[in-house]
């Protein structure tokens, strides 16, 4: 990888410079800043945290909405479920707890001695579970969108003006600039050839070709058509992604242009009767070289002549008498015949000559190509008229200097001249050291198809090559840079195109601003909800605001603990903040020199065995239901009761074990696990005692 071009200096990476870039695939312009790929990873992490904070705030606001609108009626299950939902730490916890209440409401309730379903609790629970699932899904989806698709628009950055170079072919006194630039331009064509070979299947989806082969009295004939379109986004144009360059053309064999009466050359009278457009192809002199084509435009002017809103040109093949060991019976450019120099009477010739050779008199192609430039429903038919397209935002440098030179003639003509012997796919079947090629694989249709595909790829790279390719000429003193202005610098508006690279990331400015703004706004609402609304709750005892505030305060876990502690201590008023979210004890206990606490004990949880006697001093605040107690050992049946049909359906419940002890967590006014252990642990149990009683 160290031999690939380093383009890090070819684009601008800045957190302060905004620019427009086309978002894929719709081409919508989006304002972005560019950072390195490494830095973009930290941005993604930071914004993932912001999204998490947004959904924490949304969860709090949704909880407030539930507190205001949740139907409590007179059902204890709904009260307990609302308390559980309100005090849950996350929507995930709320889902699991709500699902448990729904299960109990469906299978563990009864009306009198018969089983019944608490449908209001089920309906309310389903609503809470669905709401929690929506919050979970929304949080996950938002993290994915912000961290990926919405935050990073493209892996691209705006071109650096200082890295742009476009050679001036007229600047040298020796007039050899075209020759100096030729190797660099050829490298671009070979690069396009490599991309066609690597991504042929994908390119075939964009380049459409068709052919019709027929036999005539003169020989095989071919009609070849092609068309493709390249958008401004494909070229990397920053402000003109919707500009579309469309190409369509066709070629037809012309035997009437061919003259084979001369002994050593085929004479082509192209565009007859114009005497200036002739061309020749050697018959024997190049028989050991790969085949190649010559493309000539019609007319004497420097630029291509525009015929019927398009270009007209001729393709002349140079394939005559190429040697082959195999025959090709019907191709227009590679039809073979018996090699007269090969025969059994000449043993020496049999070693050096092949059995077949390509026939002389291969027909030329008469071609037309129509180019159109369109945007927003407006179309022009030549690159010189680009300025007539309304609303086109494209620098004058690219319009006049670059596009007029690159598209003033068909791109396939330039590619064919730059690639030379490599222009035709059939030339790949030539073997240099054997001085022959395999004619049976050669095909003129495939030659033309690959030539069009190379032209398509070359068209896409015309603008990007200003940085990626021509920059290698910057150190040559004899080649000047057309991109520079009068001050010797490249103007910033000249660099209105982008470069793709995995080393940079273009991040949406809109997402960068909106995400923290929404986060701050939501948290301001959450904080002011607690500051302002709770004060209004003291002034009135009705309305939705008061209902929300009363429930938000009263069902808070800390307030529920305060209720229970005051009940255990006979309502002793030692608590403050009774109408706030954070009740607290203002008067701290007075400690004497003995170290004893001068305050009555607080409510604490205790694990008790239901069938054990409980001392009055440690009596549960809320009595255990009678049906929860285990009967005495004498009344426990030795065999378990026969299971009912309903108990069989409740497969998730474990069957009760005979003589198994049962326990309950209760709230008492005092509990010290180290006290009372001398009585066998009857009054002060631990979870270890429970585990000892569990059957294996």
Buried (B, 14 or more C-beta within 10 A) or exposed (E): EEEEEEBEEBBBBEEEEEBBBBBEEEEEBBBBBBBEEEBBEEBBEEBBEBBBBBBBBBBBBBBBEBBBEBEEEEBEBBBBBBBBBBBBEBBBBBBEBBBEBBBBBBBEBEEEEEEEBBEBBBBBBEBBBEBBBEBBEBBEEBBEEBBEEBBBBBBBBBBBBBBBBBBBBEEBEEEEBEEBBEEBBBBBBBBBBEBBBEEEEEBEEBBEBEBEBEEEEEBBBBBBBBBBBBBBBBBBBBBBBBBBBBBBBBBBBBBEBBBBEEEEBBBBBBBEEEEEBBBBBBBEEBBBBBBBBBBBBBBEEEBBBBBEEBBBBBBBBBBBBBBBBBBBEEBBBBBBBEBEEBEEEEEEBBEEBBBBBBBBBBBBBBBBBBBBBBBEEEBBBBBBEBEEBEEBBBBEBBBBBBBBBBBBBBBBBBBBBBBBEBBBBBBBBBEEEEBBBBBBBBBBBBBBBBBBBBBBBBBBBBBBBBBBBBBEBEEBEEBBBBBBEEEEEBBBEBBBBBBEBEBBBBBBBEBBEEBBEBBBEBBEEBEEBBEEBBEEBEEEEEEEBBBBBBBBBBBBEBBEBBBBBBBBBEEEEBBEBEBBEEBEBEEEEEEEEEEEEEBBBBBEEBBBBBEEEBEEEBEBEEEBEEEEEBEEEEEEEEEEEEEEEEEEEEEEEEEEEEEEBBBBEBBBBBBEEEEBEEEEBBBBBEEEBBEEEEEE
